């Protein structure tokens, strides 16, 4: 076996998703022999080094053009591509033969749609980056989810010429489109960078966030989310784990232990809720108050009667009005909020199961285990293992 693996990492370092993937790759490399990397700080556009002169042994890349795909294929090196086009299996396609690290963009968009649908909006919108496969997939899934719920989504369209111009010029058309949307509206941006641009457009158009437009992105790039004019809610992806598994696969390809292309999926984990979606857009003020109370007390055991007492309605009346407004029971919402809190704590902390359960509003670790088996078909410990690299 070689003493050193030399890997070109053509991954955007200017975005949170790319940095998380890189952290996972580095974590694997630190525990499996000697690895050295070619990395250039950049956005989506990448350049391939002279792999033969450098002595490269493998490539992990976001491949934005057929030209780059052909150049990578010409090296004959094991390659893992991020989010390949749909038609890559064709033998005459430059992506043919590459393994893939792909975001489950459909699941991420469905999660974002559910987050907004749970808020009770009657209007929905999407802003993407047309031409990027992950954005196109998220648009399709978001629109399908909203349509299935009985609503018609609006999608921001801009000309190819405008997309090639500076953001300051495109901002005018986006701000005008945002002004014309029916309000209040729940809006998904294809990623956090686009979400930040939407929030800038709202500020330029003097639109209140989240009162008029609630915005959610994808990637949970904490720097971008917190730097936004209104802190941005986002779908957290298991990108670091994806990078770890990509490095493991590439190691197998480079060493000859793996001989056929494989696929790795980066799954969405949970919603990180920030101020940009901190609203309940319901006509029924009592139901909205119940939703806020449940959300604000996710770490505490909650009973339906307790929520009814806070709102000032009988339990029966609140249950009837809640189901009419939200399409689900009050108890279902309580359990959903507790379960999402548990998933997040399992991923983000090293707390023992009993502490995770108590901090998620459950009475104990055994009950938490029952719920994970029921809803996810795995134990909480297995969920933690799958969503982390350490």
Number of C-alpha atoms within 10 A of each C-alpha: 7 9 7 12 20 17 26 23 21 27 26 22 19 12 19 21 25 22 18 22 26 26 19 24 24 19 18 22 18 10 9 12 11 12 15 13 15 15 18 16 10 14 13 15 13 20 14 17 15 10 18 10 7 12 11 20 23 25 26 25 25 23 24 19 11 12 11 19 20 15 13 23 17 10 16 11 18 26 27 30 22 24 20 22 15 8 10 14 14 11 10 8 14 20 25 17 19 25 23 23 25 19 23 19 27 22 17 29 28 21 22 30 25 16 20 26 21 18 21 22 21 20 20 27 25 22 24 22 18 18 11 14 16 22 20 17 20 28 26 15 21 29 23 19 21 21 13 10 13 10 16 15 19 17 16 14 15 15 9 10 8 13 14 10 10 9 12 10 12 18 19 14 16 23 21 14 17 22 18 9 15 14 18 19 24 29 28 31 27 28 25 29 18 18 28 24 21 26 28 19 23 24 15 15 17 11 18 15 21 20 17 18 28 29 31 36 30 31 27 24 24 17 12 18 24 16 11 19 17 21 23 29 30 31 24 21 25 26 29 24 27 27 28 23 21 29 26 16 23 25 21 14 22 20 15 12 11 13 11 11 16 16 14 18 18 21 20 24 19 21 23 17 16 16 16 26 25 19 20 23 24 19 11 14 12 18 24 20 17 24 23 15 17 22 16 11 15 22 19 15 17 18 13 17 15 14 21 21 13 12 18 12 14 12 16 12 10 23 20 13 16 21 13 13 17 18 11 14 17 25 12 9 18 22 20 13 19 24 21 15 21 25 19 18 19 22 18 12 10 11 13 11 19 16 14 24 25 17 20 26 22 23 14 16 17 13 13 24 17 14 17 19 13 11 9 10 13 14 16 23 13 12 16 19 14 13 22 17 18 11
